[in-house]
Amino acid sequence: KLNNTKLITFLPKIMFLPCLQIKLYHPQQSCKGFYGRLPLGARRRHTADDPLRLGRDTETCAYVLLDPRVSRKQLALYAYHIPQSSEMLFTIQNLSQRGRLSVNTSALGYLERMDLPYKALIRFGEYEILIIRESGETKANFEVEFEVLAAPPSRETPMSMMNNFSAELSVRNPLESDEITTVLI
């Protein structure tokens, strides 16, 4: 018997994690297996205190591109919070010693970093990567979702965001300082 008492149902609060949508394009992606080690189309949880590294080294990078022209450690994304804010923000850092990386209209040299805008066009070599940041409600984790684009995202991006780095960004064979090259004569 309820005698005019209100029943209150407590539903668990659904927490949405911040998410980085990472949309990839390379002109030869249809005939090469560049993305074979990436979790395409599925959201993956990543701890916020661990940098998200992208490159070709399976030991140091959480996400691997199967392309010998990509640096062993190409780039890193770092999560952070500012005081009195629950919003998760990110910085991007160029980890390639041999190639430049552009973020919208800014070029980053080796170990240089900058805040990642809400929507960013990242370029290195022949890669174009569109990163879109979705906000969420947690401080400890975020999600990453990879997708392959059929056309370069620069076609959809205003020219004001583009940088003319074509010569600087098209380093064909990145070599790290500890990699040895043998030349046969």
Disulfide bonds with the S-S distance in Angstrom:
none
